Amino acid sequence: MTENPAFAVQEIGQSLWLDFIHRHDLENGEFQRRIDEEGILGVTSNPSIFQKAIGESDTYDQEILNNVDLVANDIYEKLAIADIQTATDLFRPVYDRTNKKDGYVSLEVSPLLASSTEDTITEAKRLFKEVDRPNLMIKIPATPAGIPAIEEVIAAGVNVNVTLIFSVKNY
């Protein structure tokens, strides 16, 4: 087995993902280093992760100022999609090398839509089309409204990261 634990777990079929995203690390080579040296094979994100990245640094300030004519949610989405596209591009060689098994980046459908199957379906498809990367996963919660949405968007060709599975029954 490999000395590096992150690479060692790959030998037994496991993949390590980051639960973190920040433009600074995407642009300064830190994400690429983590892929190359630490064996990170994917990234997940959610609105809280983006809130921390955007709110606790000045990295995004200029782009926010350039978009003050937009409503807050549209600014957030513009920033998040740009970061997700950059991350998916960085992970694309992993995706290709592993024949689509790894190298995904996950973007969550707004939690505000979690109680509406139709809104979740519409949003998942829209985000998948907007990001326009084959190694994007749309994160959808396994709620009563989310489960039929998950089925529908997978049938439509959208990669899905199912979240909030807290029981065997839900699984």
Secondary structure by P-SEA (a helix, b strand, c coil): ccccaaaaaaaabbbbbbccccccccccaaaaaaaccccccbbbbcaaaaaaaaaacccaaaaaaacccccaaaaaaaaaaaaaaaaaaaaaaaaaaaccccbbbbbbccccccccaaaaaaaaaaaaaaaccccbbbbbcccaaaaaaaaaaaaaccccccccccccccc
